[in-house]
Structures are given as structure tokens and as C-alpha cells.
């Protein structure tokens, strides 16, 4: 029972971490795209 519970917690942590990194990656990509556009339009 405990091993199953810890497995669920571990899975939740992995999902949360993946979602967090994906959000950061999207934010960086968005900033990078804007910077490139500004460089080319300047």
C-alpha cells in the first residue's frame, strides 16, 4: 500500500516537474522569438 502511494507521489512530482520545465521552455522560446524579430526588423 505504501509503495503504491509513494509511486503515485513520484509520478505526480514527475508530471509537475515536466509541466514546469515545459512552461519555462515555452517562455524562453517566446522571448527568443521576440528578440529575433526585433533584431531583424531593426
Phi, psi and omega in degrees: 000314181293321181296324179292319181295316180294327178294321178294318180297318180297317179297317180297320179295319179296316180297316181296317180295317179298316180297320180296311180296325179295321179294317178297316181298318179296321179296316179295318180297319180296314179297318180298316180297317180297317180298316179298317180298319180294321180295317182286327182280339182289000000 
